[in-house]
């Protein structure tokens, strides 16, 4: 009798989550007139790009969001 294949843990919903650059999302998603989120201060295009961005680009997105937050 053959043994069953080992059970693999399920893949996370977003398999490209980076432990190096965590998402700034705080689950308060409301866009203003300029399409900037009131929760994380990312522009809607940055939010869309996040999943495919590498760590360097994510750091840039976070820095830009911090600048927006400081001006708010």
N, C-alpha and C positions, 0 to 999 in steps of 0.2 A: 504494500500500500504506500502511495506517495504522500508526502507531507504537504499540507496546504501552504500556499505562498504566504510569506510574512505580511502582516497587515501594516500598510504604510499610513502614517498620519495624514489627514486631509490637508491639501494645500490651502494656505491662507487665501482669503478672498482676493487680496492684492499680493501676488507672489513676488513683487519687486519692492517690498517694504524694506527700507534700509535702516538698520540699527544705528548707523553713523549719523544720519540726518533724519530725525523723527519729524513727522508731519506737524505743522503748527496748528492744524485744525483743532478747535475746541468744541465742535458740534454746535456752534451758534451761527448758522449759515444764513446771513441776510445781506443781499447786495445793495449798495447805494446807487446813486445816479451814475457814478463813474464805473460801475460794475466791480467795486471793491468790496470784499466781504467784511462785515462789521465784527466778525469773530476773530479771524486770523489775519486780516488786512492784506490778503493776497488778491491780486486782480483775477477775474474769472479765467483769463487765458493762462495765468500761472497755475491755477487750480487744475485746469484741464491738462496742462503739460506735466504736472507733478508725477503722474504714474510712469511716464517714459523718461523722465529726467534722471541724469546721473547725479552722484553726490555733489559734485562741483556746482552743477546748475541749481540743485536744490539749495545749496548754501547761498547762492546769489538771490534766489527767490525769497528765502527767509530774511536776508539782509534788506532787500527792498521792502518787504512787508514790515520789518521793524522800523524803517524810515517813515513809512506811511503812518504807522501807529504813533510814532513820536510827534508827527505833525497834527495828529487828530486831537 
